[in-house]
Amino acid sequence: MVRVGVIGLGVMGSTHLNAYDSVPNAEVIAVADRDEARLRGEDKSKGNIDGQAEGGFDLSTVKQYTEGTDLINDPGIDLVDICLATPLHAEFAIRALQAGKHVLLEKPFARTGEEARRILDAAAKSKGQAMCAMCMRFWPGWDWLKLAVDSGRYGPVRSAVFRRVGEHPGGPFYSSGVQSGGAILDLHIHDTDFVQHLFGTPESVTSQGYKKVTDHIDHVTTFYHYPDGPHVVAEGGWAMAKGFSFAMTYCVNFQNATAVFDLSKDKPLTLYESGKDPVAVELETGMGYVPQLAYFIDCIQANKTPKRVTLKEAAQSILIVEAEVRSVESGLTQKVSCVD
Ligand SMILES: NC(=O)c1ccc[n+]([C@@H]2O[C@H](COP(=O)([O-])OP(=O)(O)OC[C@H]3O[C@@H](n4cnc5c(N)ncnc54)[C@H](O)[C@@H]3O)[C@@H](O)[C@H]2O)c1
């Protein structure tokens, strides 16, 4: 059994608490939040997808800390699950790694590339395993796409378009560009990372974006350049009008098939193969959070370094987003730096 402590009880901490219920070889034994109403379970957060942060985890059954560092110092905890606001990721991940704990760190991996580098250095010296919670890599339908691309069964990908848009979540963290990094880092990174997962690091990016609800980039469209590879675009933002349903979608055109998925519509992932009737692809139900946690817990128990999302890739996704920010600000195509 892996004994877990969760730091930060906002939308993501609550989502992880629910998900651990379905992971038989993990047990949450402690939680930490500075906000005592959240520790008492009185202040509930709401996510942008139905099923996130549903509540129901009985916080009174576990140890409670008002300071995350005290939870890290609890000798009974094997895995520290960090669901804090992004600017706290580096500090808390490094402390937990230095304490020899296993660490699950919410996305984005860090607020900046420099902070990401420091986490990588701490992880290299730690006996703990660490993984960044890039949940789309485990999400039903997106995991299917990764297998379809890697297998080559529909031929090479010619073009891929990803889209993730909704209304602004509100609250001080998501309203501050300094804190959240804007939609370009906080939300759109899911697609940037998935593009990297499928096609590797792009040579350069061309992005356009605008500010509408915060002081940072609230909506972005990026062209990822692969000189010999597919034509890849992702659009992401939280600047839609109130009432707009959150949408995450893709349309991937292979040489011999087209796959279309739109999670906001009540429609299945549909595969169109030349000369055949369209097929609804059968998928696991649910979101990516349970398979993500189950995978990491299995890695910890087997003492194996996670491969489905490596720390280097999680750090690389920050560098790609930083190139996108430079491109929006300069109006020019920007080369992407690589994690050494
Ligand atoms: N993977 C996803 O789908 C997804 C979705 C939403 C958010 N996120 C990410 O999850 C992270 C958290 O987002 P959120 O919306 O849950 O944040 P949040 O601000 O609602 O929650 C963070 C909590 O941490 C607490 N906290 C702050 N400092 C603390 C400390 N020193 N010790 C203990 N608790 C402390 C705060 O009181 C707060 O309740 C962000 O990085 C965000 O980008 C991921």
The ligand as an SDF file (V2000), in Angstrom:
LIG
                    3D

 44 48  0  0  0  0  0  0  0  0999 V2000
   -4.9180   18.5390  -14.4830 N   0  0  0  0  0  0  0  0  0  0  0  0
   -5.9730   19.3080  -14.5580 C   0  0  0  0  0  0  0  0  0  0  0  0
   -6.9440   18.9890  -15.2620 O   0  0  0  0  0  0  0  0  0  0  0  0
   -6.0290   20.5750  -13.7450 C   0  0  0  0  0  0  0  0  0  0  0  0
   -7.2440   21.2650  -13.6000 C   0  0  0  0  0  0  0  0  0  0  0  0
   -7.2730   22.3880  -12.7650 C   0  0  0  0  0  0  0  0  0  0  0  0
   -6.1130   22.8240  -12.1510 C   0  0  0  0  0  0  0  0  0  0  0  0
   -4.9380   22.1630  -12.3430 N   0  0  0  0  0  0  0  0  0  0  0  0
   -3.6830   22.6290  -11.7010 C   0  0  0  0  0  0  0  0  0  0  0  0
   -3.7250   22.2700  -10.3240 O   0  0  0  0  0  0  0  0  0  0  0  0
   -3.0370   23.2670   -9.5300 C   0  0  0  0  0  0  0  0  0  0  0  0
   -3.9840   23.7210   -8.4180 C   0  0  0  0  0  0  0  0  0  0  0  0
   -5.1240   24.3390   -8.9850 O   0  0  0  0  0  0  0  0  0  0  0  0
   -6.4440   24.6010   -8.1120 P   0  0  0  0  0  0  0  0  0  0  0  0
   -7.4140   25.3040   -8.9720 O   0  0  0  0  0  0  0  0  0  0  0  0
   -6.8380   23.3580   -7.4260 O   0  0  0  0  0  0  0  0  0  0  0  0
   -5.8110   25.6600   -7.0590 O   0  0  0  0  0  0  0  0  0  0  0  0
   -6.4500   26.3450   -5.7740 P   0  0  0  0  0  0  0  0  0  0  0  0
   -5.7460   27.6510   -5.6010 O   0  0  0  0  0  0  0  0  0  0  0  0
   -7.9420   26.3180   -5.8110 O   0  0  0  0  0  0  0  0  0  0  0  0
   -6.0170   25.3510   -4.5730 O   0  0  0  0  0  0  0  0  0  0  0  0
   -4.7650   25.3830   -3.9990 C   0  0  0  0  0  0  0  0  0  0  0  0
   -4.9280   25.2480   -2.4920 C   0  0  0  0  0  0  0  0  0  0  0  0
   -3.6200   25.2620   -1.9090 O   0  0  0  0  0  0  0  0  0  0  0  0
   -3.7370   25.8530   -0.6190 C   0  0  0  0  0  0  0  0  0  0  0  0
   -2.3950   26.2680   -0.1490 N   0  0  0  0  0  0  0  0  0  0  0  0
   -1.6570   27.3410   -0.5390 C   0  0  0  0  0  0  0  0  0  0  0  0
   -0.4790   27.3520    0.1010 N   0  0  0  0  0  0  0  0  0  0  0  0
   -0.4550   26.2600    0.9080 C   0  0  0  0  0  0  0  0  0  0  0  0
    0.5090   25.7170    1.7960 C   0  0  0  0  0  0  0  0  0  0  0  0
    1.7040   26.3100    2.0210 N   0  0  0  0  0  0  0  0  0  0  0  0
    0.1890   24.5680    2.4730 N   0  0  0  0  0  0  0  0  0  0  0  0
   -1.0160   23.9640    2.2840 C   0  0  0  0  0  0  0  0  0  0  0  0
   -1.9590   24.4370    1.4240 N   0  0  0  0  0  0  0  0  0  0  0  0
   -1.6830   25.5710    0.7520 C   0  0  0  0  0  0  0  0  0  0  0  0
   -4.7030   26.9910   -0.8300 C   0  0  0  0  0  0  0  0  0  0  0  0
   -5.3260   27.3940    0.3940 O   0  0  0  0  0  0  0  0  0  0  0  0
   -5.7040   26.3880   -1.8280 C   0  0  0  0  0  0  0  0  0  0  0  0
   -6.8540   25.8680   -1.1790 O   0  0  0  0  0  0  0  0  0  0  0  0
   -2.6410   24.3950  -10.4950 C   0  0  0  0  0  0  0  0  0  0  0  0
   -1.2820   24.2510  -10.8310 O   0  0  0  0  0  0  0  0  0  0  0  0
   -3.5360   24.1560  -11.7190 C   0  0  0  0  0  0  0  0  0  0  0  0
   -2.9450   24.5770  -12.9280 O   0  0  0  0  0  0  0  0  0  0  0  0
   -4.8870   21.0290  -13.0970 C   0  0  0  0  0  0  0  0  0  0  0  0
  1  2  1  0
  2  3  2  0
  2  4  1  0
  4  5  1  0
  4 44  2  0
  5  6  2  0
  6  7  1  0
  7  8  2  0
  8  9  1  0
  8 44  1  0
  9 10  1  0
  9 42  1  0
 10 11  1  0
 11 12  1  0
 11 40  1  0
 12 13  1  0
 13 14  1  0
 14 15  2  0
 14 16  1  0
 14 17  1  0
 17 18  1  0
 18 19  2  0
 18 20  1  0
 18 21  1  0
 21 22  1  0
 22 23  1  0
 23 24  1  0
 23 38  1  0
 24 25  1  0
 25 26  1  0
 25 36  1  0
 26 27  1  0
 26 35  1  0
 27 28  2  0
 28 29  1  0
 29 30  1  0
 29 35  2  0
 30 31  1  0
 30 32  2  0
 32 33  1  0
 33 34  2  0
 34 35  1  0
 36 37  1  0
 36 38  1  0
 38 39  1  0
 40 41  1  0
 40 42  1  0
 42 43  1  0
M  CHG  2   8   1  16  -1
M  END
$$$$
